[in-house]
Amino acid sequence: MNALGNYLKDRRAKLDPTAFGFALTRRRTPGLRREEVAQRANVSATWYTWLEQGRGGAPSADVLDRIARAMMLTDVEREHLFLLGLGRPPEARYRAPEGITPRLQRLLDTLDHSPAFIRTAVWDVIAWNKAAAVVLTDYGALPEGQRNVLRMMFRDTRVRAAQSDWQSVARYVVASFRADVARAGAARNVQSLVDELCATSAEFAAMWRDNDVRGHGDGLKVLHHPVAGKLSLEFSGFAVDGRSDLTMVIYNPATASDAKKIRALLKPARRKLSAAPAGRKAAANRR
């Protein structure tokens, strides 16, 4: 069975020739012709025909990428093309997320007493719930460019003081960050951040030079909150909608006592919100 050839034929047949600048005259079948795809991909028409017919050997990653662009495949379609042609996904191409959907924000907000946030592959926090704001950091009070986990870990004295073992946590964060950035193909995107932290923090510079990598899966985090005192939280990280560029991190209270402390922290925030005018309530909900 020629799965790659069948997939290419199917995608080609679903394309509108006029959208690619080709005339509709004298077409026996719908979609683009093989030679038109070959022309757009800058490969020989004969070789492309062989590819659809399962002849001529395995294509290179460069050729598959050109065919994907020629057919204007979506990211999911491009990944499927690589899996069929080479047995592996394509190299990651990082694109900064433009934000999250209201659906994802509602999901965060349903986690009533569990601090949760969504971060990008470069560890910028782009969404969070009320529990995260009162337990971890009030991200809404920070300028957008400062909502980066690494920057807060090494530059924010309050975040540093909250860690039970800052040195160990910081090493874990740097190693996990390095792995995430490489996986998402975002090394160039974080170079300015890395240069900034290397210049302002000798501790970060030393940890970065170690070249350690870690997976950011799950574990136990102990915080020293300025109001609630010691808090133990079990954390887990999940890819959002299967994307490598977005991760949802959820911190669940480890004990009933920890849950009680978080509920107590949330009460003043909710009383303040209920007393606020409608416009301020909407703004607070976004925070």
Secondary structure, DSSP 8 states (H G I E B T S, - for coil): --HHHHHHHHHHHTS-GGGGT---TT-SSSS--HHHHHHHHTS-HHHHHHHHHT-S----HHHHHHHHHHTT--HHHHHHHHHHHHSS-------------HHHHHHHHH-TTS-EEEEETT-BEEEE-HHHHHHT--GGGS-GGG-BHHHHHHH-HHHHHHBTTHHHHHHHHHHHHHHHHHHHT-TGGGHHHHHHHHHH-HHHHHHHHTT------EEEEEEEETTTEEEEEEEEEEEGGG-TTEEEEEEEESSHHHHHHHHHHHHHHHHHHHHS-HHHHHHHHH-
